[in-house]
Amino acid sequence: MALASQSTRSDRSFNGSNRNGLASLLPRVALISLAAAGAIGVGYWIMRADGVESADSLLPNSGAGSFALSIPSGVTAKDANNGATALDHALALTDTTTSSSSAPPTPPATAPAAAPNLVPPIETPTTPPISTPVKDAAPAVTPTIEPSNAPTITPPPAPGNGFDTAQQITPPTSAITGSSAEQLARGLTVAANDPVQARALLSTALLSGQLNAAESHQAASALTRIGQTLVFTPVYNANDPTFFQYTIAAGDSLEKIVRKQKLGCDWRLVARINNIKKPESIRVGQRLKLPRGPFSAVISKRDYRVDLCMGVGESRVVFASLPCGLGEANGTPIGRFRVKPGSKLLDPEWAHPVTGEHFESNNPKNPIGEHWLGLEGLEATNAQLAGYGIHGTIDIDSIGHDRSLGCVRLLADDVAVVWESLPDGATVEIR
């Protein structure tokens, strides 16, 4: 117990003496620290004034990214590596600074050189670029040119069988402008020298419906004359786009040629155009003039006239204007019709719908003649109508008058041209 008590007292006295020693040492440490700081500051300014080259040792070690502790001149590298305490370093630094400050240097006689800028440049930290994962690049897409919406010029069908395509090249027709009356005047003027252009002008004027009765008669008469030289003759005009030439091959017949070339008309029209009296007499190598079509008709109730047309749209031209008779009491309906499929008849038999009188085929007294084309309406106002058609007549004086039961009647030769031209489904407009 005594040993334990003594040991305790010695520990207490030791601890007490240590506390007293530390208490007395703290003021000295603080004083030494202040002196060291002051010495460093004075030494810095002295070195700036003297241009000391060793001032680099006070700068941060930029290469390592940290500050390097400068060892004072009074402390050797060996002391720094032999376990010297921080207090020993501070004292050594104080002694060195005091000795340096006691003998201030004499300023030079000449103006001091500009001191180098010892402040290290401030480098703005930069964030390394963040590599964003890139998705696989999509394959390059080659843009496609869409074709434009501009009208396509369709070449004429290949005639084949030795036909010279060079003869199919036609010069462009000048644009048809102006009023219908002006078109009529220009058409009449150029008819003698340029029948193709005259036909285009006169057809546009006539089909417009803008001409008065006298002007329409002028246009129709001129178109009939032009048709005799451009249409109903074997002579081929290379500038006429409504026709092309065909060379007859072995095994051909007029009917086969019409079907093979898809003309849309009856073979009898081809025989009429080429002045062929005996269809069986055609020979291999013979040239024929063939119409292009398609065919349609416009019937004017005011003028009692049937205009046969070839082509569509702006290229539609009138190739024949034929007088007709109409239904009594304004009995001929108007609107758009078509030739009823399967209705075309040659030498038909007919029964009068009022009297019931019946006429056999080949009867010269048959009131409807030798040709019949049935019509069916394409509009709501005429679709329910039945029994109307285009036919011939034995009453020549009825042409130009309203004497039929509602049908459109023509002279025998004229209705034959209509029958040969209009196929099943052909459009017929009555206005």
Secondary structure as UniProt FT lines:
FT   HELIX           2..50
FT   HELIX           53..58
FT   STRAND          60..61
FT   TURN            62..65
FT   STRAND          66..67
FT   TURN            73..74
FT   HELIX           77..81
FT   TURN            82..83
FT   HELIX           86..102
FT   TURN            161..162
FT   HELIX           165..168
FT   HELIX           180..190
FT   TURN            191..193
FT   HELIX           195..207
FT   TURN            208..209
FT   HELIX           213..230
FT   TURN            238..239
FT   TURN            241..242
FT   STRAND          243..247
FT   TURN            250..251
FT   HELIX           254..261
FT   HELIX           267..273
FT   TURN            274..275
FT   HELIX           279..281
FT   TURN            284..285
FT   STRAND          287..291
FT   STRAND          295..300
FT   TURN            301..304
FT   STRAND          305..310
FT   HELIX           313..315
FT   STRAND          317..323
FT   STRAND          325..327
FT   HELIX           328..330
FT   STRAND          335..339
FT   TURN            341..342
FT   STRAND          345..346
FT   STRAND          350..351
FT   TURN            353..355
FT   STRAND          358..359
FT   TURN            361..362
FT   TURN            364..365
FT   TURN            367..370
FT   STRAND          371..377
FT   TURN            380..384
FT   STRAND          389..392
FT   HELIX           396..398
FT   TURN            399..400
FT   STRAND          402..404
FT   STRAND          408..410
FT   HELIX           412..421
FT   TURN            424..425
FT   STRAND          427..430
//
